[in-house]
C-alpha cells in the first residue's frame, strides 16, 4: 500500500520542485499535486485574484508539471493525484478545471480532486462534472468529488453541504454514471461536529466508488488538517472500512505541514511519512 502527501503546504516553505524532492527523501512513495496557485481565490473579495504563480498560465503550468514529474521520477516517486483550485462556485476558477486535468496528466497523476459546489445538489453539480468528463477521458485522469461542509456561525459547528453525508455523496457519483467520476473521502471532513457522520460509515456506504483519500486529524469539531494520531479521530474503524470495501488506492495525507510540530521542514515531512506508513501498515496487517 503506497503512501503520498500533498505538496502545497511544503512548497509554501520551499517551492514546488524542492517540495517533491523532500517528500521523496522523507520516505513517501507518491506526491499529490496541489494546483491551488492555478486560480487563487480571495475569500474577502469573493473573487479570483492573480498573484503571478506559474500555474496561472497554461504554458508555464504544463512546464512545471513536467519538471515536477521528472524530479519525482528521478528520486523514485510518482504523482498519484492532484487537487484542483476551488471554490468552483467562482466562474473564473471553474474555467481553469480543464487545465487542472491536463496538468495532472502531465505530472503523471491518475486522479484530480475537484470539489463540488457546496451549495448545489447532485443534479446541479452533475452538470459541471459532465462538462469536464470529455477532458478527463482525453487525458486519462479520473475526477474525484469530495465530501464538503459549510459552517453555521450560530451553532458554531459544521453543517451540511454537497457530498457531506453518504447519501448525498453516493447520489453525486451515481447520477453522473461514468467510471471517470469517483469518490475521494476526506476523513477529517467526515468527522466534524454537526454533520452526524463518520468516515467509516461514509466509506462503507460509498463502497467501490472510493478511489482516493484525504487523511488528516482534527478535534472532531474543526477542520484542523493535523497530523494523524495527534488529535481525536480513531483511525481503526476507518481502516477496517477501507479493508471491507477492498480499497486499492494510495494513503494520501492532506496534513498541513505548518501544523506539524517539527524542528524544520524535513523533520515535519518525516513525521508525516511515519504517520502515513503507520496507516498503511494497519491496512496491511
Phi, psi and omega in degrees: 000119185275153179246153182210166173209151175292148183258355186297316183288334174284317180300335177299334178262329193237344193090159188296310186296317178295326179299314179299318179300314182289325177299319178295313183292335179284346174111006176286155178270335186216171175225149182252120187281109177278114186255018186298329179294348178296327180204091182285136182249131174268111182289334179283320180273344183057049178203163174287140176235154181255130185238006179081020178287140179300339179286349183288336181247138187302313184299312182287331178294314180293323178296318178297316179301317179294320179295316180294322178299313180296319180299312180297312183296328178293340180252006174087017176235157182234161173280124178262328181202176179219173176227117181287160176294159180209167006278145182284354174292343178271116185303314179299333176284317179300327179295340181274351188295324174300322177294325177300319178294319180295317179295324177300314179297317180297327180281347180098005180284155182249349182222137174238118179282121179234114182300148165284167169287120185309324191253020175244153180276180185300317181295320180291317178290333179301326180299317178295313183295324178294327176294329183272339186300324176301323176292318179301315179295317181299318184269353181070034182238123176285146173265131175247120172276162190226147176289125187247180179208153167247174181236131178259107183293332181290318179266352180056051177201168180292153175222170192297152177206182179303131176066014186285349173227166186301322181295312180296317181300310180299318180298319180302322182279315186290330181292332178280321173056056178219132182297348179270004170245117186229186183249135166248112180274119174269107186297319180297317179300318185292342184256011183281140178302135177106338183272337179069028182236164167230153179296321182297314179296320180297315180299315181295323180290322180286326177058234186298346181290339184282114181238353182209160181225151165240112186251125175195180185236162175202181180273016183061031178217304184254161179273077191281330186054046179272170180292131176308144180078009179251350180233229194251352181288129175271111184278349181301310178292333177295313180296319178300319179295319179297321175297317184299323181271358181072039181304134184233012179269194180270164172262098187254119177283141166239040176283136177277115182305326181297341182260006179264128176295125189203160173271331177200181183301313184294322177300318178297318180294323177296320177294322177295317179297320179297320179295317179297317180293325177297318178295317180296322179292323176300320180293322186273350183281000000 
